[in-house]
Amino acid sequence: MAIDPRGADLKRLLAEDPGGPVVMLNLLRFAEGGLESYEKYARLLREKFLARYGAEIIYAGTGSTVLVAEDGQSWDAVVIVRYPDRAAFSRMVADPEYQEVTRFRTVALTEAVLQATVPWS
């Protein structure tokens, strides 16, 4: 579940850039015992990378009561992160130091969605 900094998905993210900030939606499902590993990743993200790339966590919370969803669509956590632009996100995921800490995220999760959003006008 790591992002390949040279992969097609990241190239598409940059190619489809409408300009301006990007808000990334993270939907997370933890492996058994994975919360502790994810918390370590999140701490390192906050301490070392967000400010470096001009990003900020807009919201982070635990999934609660599911009101409308198909089977298997409930999530353990939601994290919303704002980056100044898609290029900043791309630079962060390509950062060798960031690549080192993604192992904590990878082992923490059984499933995840990471989706860029575009604001409505």
Summary of the structure (lengths in Angstrom):
residues: 121
radius of gyration: 14.4
end to end distance: 31.7
largest distance: 41.1
contacts: 309
relative contact order: 0.31
helix: 38%
strand: 26%
